[in-house]
Amino acid sequence: MLRTTSTVATLAIAAITLPACGQPANLPTSGPSPIFSDSETDAPPATGYRTETLLDGLNRPWGMAFLPDGAVIITERGGGVLLAKPQDEGFGEPVAIEGAPQSSSLGQGGMMDVSLHPDFETNGVIYLTLATGDRNANRTVLSRMRLVRDDAGPRFEDVEEIFRVTPDKPGGQHFGSRLVWLPDGTLLMSVGDGGNPPTRAGGRLARDNPQFLDNTWGKVVRVNDDGTAPDDNPFSDREDAGRFVYSYGHRNIQGMDIDPATGNVWATEHGALGGDELNLIEPGNNYGWPKATYSIHYNRQTISEHVSLEGMVDPVCVWTPVLAASGLAFYSGDKFEDWNGDLFAGGLIARQVRRVNLEGMTAASNETISLPQRVRDVRQGPDGFLYVLADQRAGELVRIVPE
């Protein structure tokens, strides 16, 4: 499975400052948010990098986390959780970690994100998000476990489910889910809205659940490291699922990261047809879905007449056509001086990573790093390089390094 190849980006770089953008004809015609297209004007090709394929043959890889010794844990949507040790300039053959919780491969769901406890070096605790249930009743859950590495091979012990999204839903759409630790030791988990019409959950269209606080679909939830609701959550006075809610009005966040310089949390979220969003996530805020959106139905019918509404937060940046945004990383390393402080957003349909140059709270420009496969996750490694999971049946772990 270990393989190393290189591709050199040779096209010239072009930095732009985005003016007020016109919107595509099939979307609403008013609103404050900038739209980036896939044209070379809005997203010129980046340069000064090359890619190295370090691992291949991965089965629909979804998430990754680096251990203190440089090893990497990779989740596969079909249920596998792999460990690859550092070797020379790459990684050795991945081995399965025994004892992982049982996930359900339901459309877009399965084994998803992975994250280390902030005190991993002393407690060995790891968190996984996964889909469980069947086609008629399923949900996203958060599980906690301890990683043991000894002569018998890597394995998980003390596995427990500590949080469950409610209510159950049918079908295989919109599970989320990314994990981000806040400086106070609490954990954010993104959850999708549960599916497109006619999918229903909790007595209403799944698409409408993000605007109601009696459920945890279409939300970012915040939990303590044991899965309980923190006392200072925005809606902690509620006795129902709302006590877990950190932010709401989301369609399907599959990219989320924290800016190490400011502590701000950023997320990328899927639109339907058009209208992928980059959002600054703040506690208690309503991000609009589906009442305010740049997106339209897949049948090209209107979802909402509004792209902006009072009391709802506008996206910082909108992508139309969509990236199918998945995986998000702030770069803070020393290998790419010009990229420091920038966001890197993966795209499934787009088969690329977008470098987003932030100027304060504004997305000033986009650049494109093209890849031959769907991009599922983007992370900065401990060595200061960027790592990408390419999501195919023969998926890859790719490293982005200076040219």
Buried (B, 14 or more C-beta within 10 A) or exposed (E): BBEEEEBEBEEEEBEBEBEEBEBBEEBBEEBEBBBBBBEEEBBBBBBEBBBBBBBBBBBBBBBBBBBEEBBBBBBBBBBBBBBBBBEEEBBBEBEBBEBBBEBBBBBBBBBBBBBBBBEBEEEBBBBBBBBBBEEEEBBBBBBBBBBBBEEEEBBBEEBEBBBBBBBBBBBBBBBBBBBBBBEEEBBBBBBBBBBBEEBBBBEEBBBBBBBBBBBBBBBBBBBBBEBEBBEEBBBBEBEEBBBBBBBBBBBBBBBBBBBEEEEBBBBBBBBBBBBBBBBBBBBEBBBBBBBBBBBBEEEEEEBBEBBBBEEBBBBBBBBBBBBBBBBBBBBBBEBBEEBEBBBBBBBBBBBBBBBBBBEEEEBBBBBBBBBEBBBBBBBBBBBEBBBBBBBBEEBBBBBBBEE
